[in-house]
Amino acid sequence: MDKVEIIGDLYFTLKKNTVEISELLGVSKQYISKVLNCKYKTEFKEEKERRKNESLENRRKKKVNNIVEKRKNKDFYDISSEDLRVQHDMDIKQLSRGRTLSTQGAVFSSINAFNVKGNKLVYDEKVGARPADLPKSFSLQLNINVYR
């Protein structure tokens, strides 16, 4: 069996790509492509097109699966419009005092980044790096409903 037949067998039967074949035989990738183009012209073009379409289809499936997984893992909070209005009013009051956001206002405006531990809100490091203006923890002095 000569080199050309080995290349054809590896490409068409064993479904190896040109890079894998070139590494196995110790020749350049360009040489493999040239041999396949000359000896197996029509079969090579058909196989190349089939692999291209298969790869495109696999990428599309992977993209759709990633989107579906992200949607499954997304946290949805059950927040009523009344709760949202109350939160908005609290934020307005906090900002209108001195045109700066108080510690309480900063914590409440990023409430999703905190976990409840007893009577404290503790910053969740899994969310990401904690901004300098947010405390690591904040004591709760009010009864508030935290939706998670």
KOLSE-818431 format. One line per field, with one value per residue (C-alpha): residue number from 1; residue in three letters; x, y, z. Coordinates in Angstrom, 2 decimals. Example, Ala and Ser with C-alpha at 12.3 -4.5 7.8 and 13.67 -1.06 7.14 Angstrom:
% KOLSE-818431
n c(1 | 2) .
res c(ALA | SER) .
u c(12.30 | 13.67) .
v c(-4.50 | -1.06) .
w c(7.80 | 7.14) .
END
This chain:
% KOLSE-818431
n c(1 | 2 | 3 | 4 | 5 | 6 | 7 | 8 | 9 | 10 | 11 | 12 | 13 | 14 | 15 | 16 | 17 | 18 | 19 | 20 | 21 | 22 | 23 | 24 | 25 | 26 | 27 | 28 | 29 | 30 | 31 | 32 | 33 | 34 | 35 | 36 | 37 | 38 | 39 | 40 | 41 | 42 | 43 | 44 | 45 | 46 | 47 | 48 | 49 | 50 | 51 | 52 | 53 | 54 | 55 | 56 | 57 | 58 | 59 | 60 | 61 | 62 | 63 | 64 | 65 | 66 | 67 | 68 | 69 | 70 | 71 | 72 | 73 | 74 | 75 | 76 | 77 | 78 | 79 | 80 | 81 | 82 | 83 | 84 | 85 | 86 | 87 | 88 | 89 | 90 | 91 | 92 | 93 | 94 | 95 | 96 | 97 | 98 | 99 | 100 | 101 | 102 | 103 | 104 | 105 | 106 | 107 | 108 | 109 | 110 | 111 | 112 | 113 | 114 | 115 | 116 | 117 | 118 | 119 | 120 | 121 | 122 | 123 | 124 | 125 | 126 | 127 | 128 | 129 | 130 | 131 | 132 | 133 | 134 | 135 | 136 | 137 | 138 | 139 | 140 | 141 | 142 | 143 | 144 | 145 | 146 | 147 | 148) .
res c(MET | ASP | LYS | VAL | GLU | ILE | ILE | GLY | ASP | LEU | TYR | PHE | THR | LEU | LYS | LYS | ASN | THR | VAL | GLU | ILE | SER | GLU | LEU | LEU | GLY | VAL | SER | LYS | GLN | TYR | ILE | SER | LYS | VAL | LEU | ASN | CYS | LYS | TYR | LYS | THR | GLU | PHE | LYS | GLU | GLU | LYS | GLU | ARG | ARG | LYS | ASN | GLU | SER | LEU | GLU | ASN | ARG | ARG | LYS | LYS | LYS | VAL | ASN | ASN | ILE | VAL | GLU | LYS | ARG | LYS | ASN | LYS | ASP | PHE | TYR | ASP | ILE | SER | SER | GLU | ASP | LEU | ARG | VAL | GLN | HIS | ASP | MET | ASP | ILE | LYS | GLN | LEU | SER | ARG | GLY | ARG | THR | LEU | SER | THR | GLN | GLY | ALA | VAL | PHE | SER | SER | ILE | ASN | ALA | PHE | ASN | VAL | LYS | GLY | ASN | LYS | LEU | VAL | TYR | ASP | GLU | LYS | VAL | GLY | ALA | ARG | PRO | ALA | ASP | LEU | PRO | LYS | SER | PHE | SER | LEU | GLN | LEU | ASN | ILE | ASN | VAL | TYR | ARG) .
u c(0.00 | 1.57 | 1.34 | -1.48 | -3.70 | -2.90 | -3.89 | -7.16 | -7.91 | -7.22 | -9.32 | -12.33 | -12.52 | -11.17 | -12.54 | -9.25 | -8.70 | -5.71 | -3.90 | -4.20 | -3.02 | -0.06 | 0.99 | 0.66 | 2.68 | 5.13 | 4.28 | 2.78 | -0.93 | -0.62 | 0.82 | -2.17 | -4.61 | -2.75 | -2.80 | -6.51 | -7.31 | -5.38 | -6.17 | -9.69 | -10.90 | -14.71 | -14.82 | -12.60 | -14.81 | -17.98 | -16.45 | -15.11 | -18.55 | -20.25 | -17.85 | -18.33 | -22.13 | -21.86 | -19.61 | -21.98 | -24.95 | -23.05 | -22.18 | -25.82 | -27.00 | -24.38 | -25.43 | -29.11 | -28.25 | -26.22 | -29.13 | -31.57 | -29.23 | -28.80 | -32.56 | -32.99 | -30.34 | -31.52 | -32.92 | -36.34 | -37.55 | -41.21 | -41.43 | -44.82 | -45.30 | -46.16 | -42.81 | -41.02 | -42.80 | -41.90 | -38.26 | -38.26 | -39.69 | -37.03 | -34.30 | -35.67 | -35.68 | -32.13 | -30.83 | -32.70 | -31.17 | -27.72 | -27.47 | -25.36 | -26.43 | -26.27 | -24.89 | -28.43 | -29.45 | -26.39 | -27.11 | -30.80 | -30.17 | -27.98 | -29.97 | -29.54 | -25.80 | -26.44 | -27.48 | -29.45 | -27.48 | -29.48 | -30.25 | -27.55 | -27.18 | -23.78 | -22.24 | -22.08 | -18.57 | -19.92 | -21.62 | -18.23 | -15.80 | -17.42 | -17.42 | -15.59 | -18.76 | -20.62 | -20.03 | -19.22 | -22.25 | -25.14 | -27.32 | -31.03 | -32.99 | -36.21 | -38.50 | -38.09 | -39.07 | -36.14 | -37.20 | -34.86) .
v c(0.00 | 3.28 | 6.63 | 7.95 | 4.95 | 5.28 | 8.95 | 8.10 | 5.31 | 7.53 | 10.39 | 8.56 | 5.36 | 6.42 | 10.00 | 11.62 | 15.27 | 16.57 | 17.78 | 14.36 | 12.57 | 14.91 | 14.29 | 10.50 | 10.38 | 13.18 | 15.25 | 18.70 | 19.44 | 21.02 | 17.78 | 15.82 | 18.30 | 18.19 | 14.38 | 14.26 | 16.97 | 15.24 | 11.56 | 11.78 | 15.08 | 14.59 | 12.37 | 14.82 | 17.81 | 15.90 | 14.68 | 18.15 | 19.69 | 16.98 | 17.58 | 21.33 | 20.98 | 18.51 | 20.91 | 23.81 | 21.74 | 20.71 | 24.36 | 25.35 | 22.57 | 23.53 | 27.19 | 26.29 | 23.97 | 26.74 | 29.16 | 26.59 | 25.86 | 29.56 | 30.00 | 27.00 | 28.25 | 31.85 | 32.93 | 34.47 | 36.39 | 36.71 | 40.46 | 42.11 | 45.56 | 46.84 | 45.58 | 47.16 | 50.49 | 50.41 | 49.67 | 52.49 | 54.93 | 53.88 | 54.47 | 57.89 | 58.90 | 57.64 | 59.52 | 62.76 | 63.27 | 64.35 | 63.35 | 60.36 | 56.84 | 55.80 | 52.41 | 51.13 | 52.42 | 50.87 | 47.51 | 47.57 | 48.66 | 45.58 | 43.24 | 40.31 | 40.25 | 39.57 | 36.45 | 36.51 | 35.12 | 35.49 | 39.18 | 40.28 | 40.54 | 39.14 | 39.86 | 36.75 | 36.50 | 34.18 | 37.20 | 38.73 | 41.15 | 43.34 | 47.03 | 49.26 | 51.15 | 48.00 | 46.62 | 42.92 | 42.63 | 44.81 | 44.45 | 44.28 | 46.60 | 46.41 | 43.56 | 43.27 | 40.50 | 39.14 | 37.19 | 34.43) .
w c(0.00 | -1.09 | 0.65 | -1.56 | -0.74 | 2.97 | 2.85 | 1.07 | 3.56 | 6.58 | 5.20 | 3.79 | 5.89 | 9.27 | 8.91 | 9.92 | 9.01 | 7.08 | 10.22 | 11.90 | 8.75 | 8.33 | 11.95 | 11.52 | 8.30 | 9.09 | 6.02 | 5.59 | 5.66 | 2.22 | 0.80 | 2.15 | 0.59 | -2.72 | -2.83 | -1.97 | -4.54 | -7.33 | -6.72 | -5.22 | -6.70 | -6.68 | -3.58 | -1.70 | -2.58 | -1.60 | 1.67 | 2.47 | 1.86 | 3.95 | 6.86 | 6.54 | 6.71 | 9.60 | 11.52 | 10.87 | 12.09 | 15.24 | 15.98 | 15.55 | 17.87 | 20.45 | 20.28 | 20.73 | 23.65 | 25.30 | 24.96 | 26.38 | 29.32 | 30.09 | 30.12 | 32.41 | 34.85 | 34.88 | 38.22 | 37.95 | 40.96 | 41.80 | 42.32 | 42.27 | 40.81 | 44.30 | 45.68 | 42.75 | 43.36 | 47.07 | 46.21 | 43.70 | 46.27 | 48.81 | 46.23 | 45.35 | 49.03 | 49.49 | 46.46 | 47.14 | 50.60 | 49.61 | 45.97 | 47.04 | 47.76 | 51.41 | 52.47 | 52.97 | 49.55 | 47.91 | 49.54 | 48.69 | 45.09 | 44.60 | 46.86 | 44.46 | 45.22 | 48.91 | 50.82 | 54.06 | 57.02 | 60.23 | 60.61 | 58.14 | 54.41 | 53.35 | 49.94 | 47.74 | 46.23 | 43.50 | 41.94 | 41.21 | 42.72 | 45.35 | 44.44 | 46.91 | 47.86 | 48.95 | 52.43 | 52.98 | 55.25 | 56.33 | 59.45 | 58.80 | 61.05 | 59.08 | 58.17 | 54.43 | 52.08 | 50.14 | 47.08 | 45.94) .
END
